[in-house]
C-alpha cells in the first residue's frame, strides 16, 4: 500500500489527528486492516487508533492490543460503524 492510499483510508474513516502523529477513529467506527506477505494473510480488526512512521504502521484495537506491521504488507482496509447504520431487518428474518 502506498502512503497516499493509507492517507485516503484515514480520511474516509474520518480519523482525527493526534499530537503524537497518530490518528483516532471517531466514536463508534472501527477499521479492519488486511495484510499479506509471502502467501500468508492476516486481518487486524476493530482498530481504533493508527500511526504511520517511516513505513511502519502501529494499530491499536478496541481491546488495547498493539499490532505493528509494514505499510508495504497492507493491501486493503474496511471501515465499520458510523451514522449510516441500517436498522432494518436482518437477512433470514421476516416481519
N, C-alpha and C positions, 0 to 999 in steps of 0.2 A: 504494500500500500504506500502511496506517496503521502507526503506531509499535507499537500493540498486536499487530498481526499479525506484524510483524517480531520483536518480543519472543517471541511464541509459537514462531516458527520457531527462534530461538536456543535456547529451552527444549527443544523437541522434538529438536533436534540434540545436546542435552546439552553445550552450549558452557560453557566456563569463563571467568569474568570476569577481566580483567587489570587491573592498577593504572592503566593509561592510559585506561580506559573502554572498551576493545575487548574482544572475545571470541575464544577459540580453540576450534576443534572438537577432540574427543578424537582420539587416535592412530587412524588407520585410517578415519576418517569425513571426507567432503568434502561440500560444499554446492554446488549449482548454482543460480544466481540468474537469473531470467527477467525481462527488461525490454522495454518497448515505449514508443515515442514517435512520434507522428505517422505511424503506419503502419509504421515500421521497428522490427525486433525484434533483440534481442541476448541471447545466453546467456553467462554468465560461469561457467565450470566449475572444478571441483577447488579450490574456495575452502576455505582452512584457517583464515583469520583475518578477522574483520569488525569494523567500528567504525561507529557511528552518531553523528553530531554535527550538530545543527541542520538535520536533513533531508538531510544528505549522508552517503552510505554509502561507506566505503572497504573494499575487499575485496582480500585477498592470496591468490593461488593457490599451489599446491604448487611452482611454479617461481619464486616470489618476485615475480611480476608484480603491480603495484598497479593496481586498477581503481577509479575514482571515479565515482559515479553519484548521481542524485537518488532519494530514497526514493519520491517520487511516481511514478517511472517503473517501479518494481518491481511485478510483479503475481503472482509465484509463486516457489516455491523447492522444491528436492528435496534430500533427504539420502541419500547413498550410503555404504555400508560399515557397519561395526559388528559386533556379536557375533551377530546373527541371520542370518548369511550361509548360503546354501544350498550344500551341497557335492554336490548331486545331479547327475543327468545334464543335459547341455546339450541344448537343443532340436535335433532333427535327428540325434541320435546314439542308437543302440540298444546295449544291453548294458552 
